[in-house]
Amino acid sequence: MKTKLNYLIKGLFAFAVIALFVQCKNDGAATQTASTGSENLSLTATAGDIKIAYVEMDTLLMNYNFWNDVTEAMMKRQEDMSATINQKARELEKEFNEFQRKIENNAFLSRERAEQEQSRLMKKRNDIEELQNKLAQELSAEAQKNDLEIRDAIDSFIQEYNKDKGYSFIISNTGNNSLLYANKSFNITQEIVDGLNAKYSSPNKK
């Protein structure tokens, strides 16, 4: 996110410089006798046409009902996955201990029978490891899907929101690490949060 913001800021300044340069050049072509004061006036007017706002993404996500519901659901699924794997691991450990006890007490009728039991336990251990990997991959895929849906929802809303607002740039900021300074009057985070929550219907309320 920091990298994207750095590119956005660089693009912002590049755009402003290019716009000012073009305006200055056009003014010069229109009249070769333009004074320095007139050029400064045209530059100021051009810069004033740029409307900028920023959104604190940490605050937005923490107050976005969709993000909170998704996060809660993912935590519940992860807890269920861990509980399932831990239960199977405890059962396997118990069986291994029992196998070891039988080995020490020569309780197996034959060496072949002991080897069969050992193979069964090893296969069960591999099955648990495969299940753990499978569940972890499914959890990761769902997390990526949720992240994409949340990002699309935010992007889509901001596009609609800005049709009326007419901002030239809406910049995202995370943890106050990207913007060295920003006037709070340009902070539209709460407006975005309110708009997103108004459009979102929580499944827990249905």
Helices and strands as residue ranges (DSSP letters): H 2-30, H 36-48, E 52-56, H 57-63, H 65-104, H 111-165, E 169-173, G 184-186, H 189-199, G 203-205
